[in-house]
Amino acid sequence: MKSIVSLSLLALFLTACSSGPELAPIFNGKDLSGWKTELEACWLVSDGILHAKNDPDQKGDIIVTEKSYRNFIFQMDFRFGEGRIDSGIFLRDSKEQIQIGESGSLKRDMTALPYIPAIKGYPIQVETAKDVLDMTDWNTLKVEVVGSSYTTWLNDKEIMTYESETIIPEGPIGIQVHPKRAMSIDIRNILATELPD
């Protein structure tokens, strides 16, 4: 009996260790508390979902956390809506982005890959995400940022690791609705946790 109990405790311990840091909600599913936006018309919260859509003038917007982060894990669910989706997650500022949807320049889906304005492009162009991306239902995108390195997962599949030469050490996390494009995307379960330096 003792051995069974010991094995059960060991299994629980290993599960806890393997699950990694616990993520906490940074979006309450009711309003935009904890976030800043310059164009509220792009964002609507309903039934726990953040609906992101271009305004009639297609200006686009980036919603950013009020809190700044150094090392962190960020995760969210997204579902493509109408139009040609061009969105992304901004890491600490607007100069480091993980793409969601189609690249405006490459005209193909680059979800879970980095876009770096300083080099005017995508330093990694693997097609790993293509096999796991669901174009009609919910997807889960996770990004781990430690120092100048970040790793992405899409639907629990590791996509890539990138070592950035331009990322700043601290800043907010942002979610983009791209300008000059009629599109919509739904987002839910926005989670994050800080990691030690």
C-alpha positions as CSV (number, residue, x, y, z in Angstrom):
1,M,0.0,0.0,0.0
2,K,2.8,2.4,0.9
3,S,4.5,1.7,-2.5
4,I,1.2,2.6,-4.3
5,V,0.9,5.9,-2.3
6,S,4.6,6.7,-3.0
7,L,4.1,6.1,-6.7
8,S,1.0,8.3,-6.8
9,L,2.8,11.1,-5.0
10,L,5.8,10.7,-7.4
11,A,3.5,10.9,-10.4
12,L,1.8,14.1,-9.0
13,F,5.3,15.6,-8.4
14,L,6.5,14.8,-11.9
15,T,3.3,16.2,-13.4
16,A,3.7,19.4,-11.5
17,C,7.3,19.7,-12.5
18,S,6.7,19.0,-16.2
19,S,3.8,21.4,-16.5
20,G,6.1,24.4,-16.1
21,P,5.3,27.8,-14.6
22,E,1.6,28.5,-13.9
23,L,0.1,31.1,-16.2
24,A,-2.4,33.7,-14.9
25,P,-5.1,35.6,-16.8
26,I,-4.2,39.1,-17.9
27,F,-7.5,39.7,-19.7
28,N,-10.6,39.5,-17.6
29,G,-13.1,38.6,-20.4
30,K,-15.3,41.6,-19.4
31,D,-13.5,44.8,-20.4
32,L,-10.1,46.2,-21.3
33,S,-8.9,46.7,-17.7
34,G,-5.1,46.4,-17.6
35,W,-4.7,47.2,-21.3
36,K,-4.2,50.5,-23.3
37,T,-5.5,51.3,-26.7
38,E,-5.5,54.3,-29.0
39,L,-8.5,53.2,-31.0
40,E,-11.2,51.5,-29.0
41,A,-13.3,51.0,-32.1
42,C,-11.0,48.1,-33.0
43,W,-11.8,46.1,-29.9
44,L,-15.0,44.7,-28.5
45,V,-15.3,42.4,-25.5
46,S,-18.3,40.0,-25.4
47,D,-18.8,36.6,-23.6
48,G,-15.2,36.3,-22.6
49,I,-13.9,36.9,-26.1
50,L,-11.9,39.9,-27.3
51,H,-13.2,40.6,-30.9
52,A,-10.6,42.6,-32.9
53,K,-11.6,44.2,-36.1
54,N,-10.4,47.1,-38.2
55,D,-12.4,50.4,-37.9
56,P,-14.2,51.7,-41.0
57,D,-11.1,53.7,-42.0
58,Q,-8.9,50.6,-41.7
59,K,-6.5,52.4,-39.4
60,G,-5.7,49.4,-37.2
61,D,-4.4,49.4,-33.7
62,I,-2.2,47.8,-31.1
63,I,-3.6,47.0,-27.7
64,V,-0.8,46.8,-25.1
65,T,-0.6,45.8,-21.5
66,E,-0.2,48.5,-18.8
67,K,2.4,46.3,-17.2
68,S,5.9,45.9,-18.5
69,Y,7.6,42.5,-18.8
70,R,11.2,41.3,-18.9
71,N,11.3,37.5,-19.1
72,F,7.9,36.0,-19.5
73,I,5.6,33.4,-21.0
74,F,2.6,34.7,-22.9
75,Q,-0.3,32.5,-24.3
76,M,-3.6,33.1,-26.0
77,D,-6.2,31.4,-28.1
78,F,-7.1,32.9,-31.4
79,R,-9.6,32.2,-34.2
80,F,-9.5,33.7,-37.6
81,G,-12.5,35.8,-38.7
82,E,-13.2,37.7,-41.9
83,G,-10.8,39.0,-44.4
84,R,-7.1,38.3,-44.9
85,I,-5.8,38.1,-41.4
86,D,-2.6,40.0,-40.5
87,S,-2.2,40.3,-36.8
88,G,0.6,39.6,-34.3
89,I,1.9,39.6,-30.7
90,F,4.4,42.4,-29.9
91,L,7.2,41.5,-27.5
92,R,8.2,44.4,-25.2
93,D,7.7,47.0,-28.0
94,S,6.6,47.4,-31.6
95,K,9.9,46.3,-33.1
96,E,9.6,42.6,-32.3
97,Q,6.5,40.7,-33.4
98,I,5.3,37.1,-33.6
99,Q,3.1,37.0,-36.7
100,I,-0.5,35.7,-36.7
101,G,-1.9,35.2,-40.2
102,E,-0.7,36.3,-43.5
103,S,2.4,38.4,-44.2
104,G,1.6,41.5,-46.2
105,S,4.9,41.3,-48.0
106,L,5.2,37.6,-48.5
107,K,1.5,37.0,-49.2
108,R,1.4,33.7,-47.2
109,D,0.7,32.6,-43.7
110,M,3.6,33.1,-41.3
111,T,1.8,32.3,-38.0
112,A,4.1,31.8,-35.0
113,L,7.2,33.2,-36.8
114,P,9.0,36.5,-35.9
115,Y,8.7,39.6,-38.0
116,I,11.6,42.1,-37.3
117,P,11.1,45.6,-38.8
118,A,14.8,46.4,-38.3
119,I,15.7,43.8,-40.9
120,K,12.5,44.4,-42.9
121,G,11.4,40.8,-42.9
122,Y,11.2,37.3,-41.4
123,P,14.5,35.8,-40.3
124,I,12.9,32.4,-39.9
125,Q,10.6,31.0,-42.6
126,V,10.0,27.4,-41.5
127,E,6.7,25.7,-42.5
128,T,6.2,23.8,-39.2
129,A,3.1,25.8,-38.2
130,K,1.3,24.9,-41.5
131,D,0.6,21.4,-40.3
132,V,-1.0,22.4,-37.0
133,L,-2.7,25.7,-37.8
134,D,-6.5,25.4,-37.8
135,M,-7.9,28.0,-40.2
136,T,-11.6,27.6,-39.0
137,D,-11.4,27.0,-35.3
138,W,-9.5,28.0,-32.1
139,N,-5.7,27.8,-32.0
140,T,-3.4,28.3,-29.0
141,L,-0.2,30.3,-29.5
142,K,2.5,30.4,-26.7
143,V,5.6,32.6,-26.6
144,E,8.4,32.3,-24.1
145,V,10.8,35.3,-24.0
146,V,14.0,35.0,-22.0
147,G,16.6,37.7,-22.5
148,S,17.0,38.1,-26.3
149,S,15.8,34.7,-27.1
150,Y,12.2,33.6,-27.7
151,T,10.5,30.4,-28.6
152,T,7.0,29.8,-30.0
153,W,4.5,26.9,-29.8
154,L,1.3,26.5,-31.8
155,N,-1.3,24.1,-30.5
156,D,1.4,22.5,-28.3
157,K,3.9,22.0,-31.1
158,E,7.2,23.8,-30.9
159,I,7.6,26.0,-34.0
160,M,10.9,27.9,-33.6
161,T,13.5,29.6,-31.4
162,Y,15.0,32.9,-32.4
163,E,17.9,34.9,-31.0
164,S,17.1,38.6,-31.5
165,E,19.8,41.3,-31.9
166,T,17.3,44.1,-31.6
167,I,14.8,43.3,-28.8
168,I,14.8,45.7,-25.8
169,P,15.1,44.3,-22.3
170,E,11.7,45.3,-20.9
171,G,8.4,46.5,-22.1
172,P,4.7,45.7,-22.6
173,I,3.1,42.9,-24.5
174,G,0.9,44.0,-27.4
175,I,-1.7,42.5,-29.8
176,Q,-2.1,44.0,-33.3
177,V,-4.9,44.6,-35.7
178,H,-3.0,45.5,-38.9
179,P,-3.9,48.8,-40.6
180,K,-5.1,49.2,-44.2
181,R,-6.7,45.8,-44.2
182,A,-10.3,44.8,-43.6
183,M,-10.0,41.8,-41.2
184,S,-11.2,40.4,-37.9
185,I,-9.8,38.0,-35.3
186,D,-11.2,36.6,-32.1
187,I,-9.0,36.2,-29.0
188,R,-9.6,34.6,-25.6
189,N,-7.8,33.0,-22.6
190,I,-5.0,35.6,-22.6
191,L,-2.5,34.4,-20.0
192,A,1.0,35.3,-18.9
193,T,3.6,34.7,-16.2
194,E,6.9,36.4,-15.4
195,L,10.1,34.4,-15.4
196,P,13.2,35.0,-13.2
197,D,16.0,37.0,-14.7
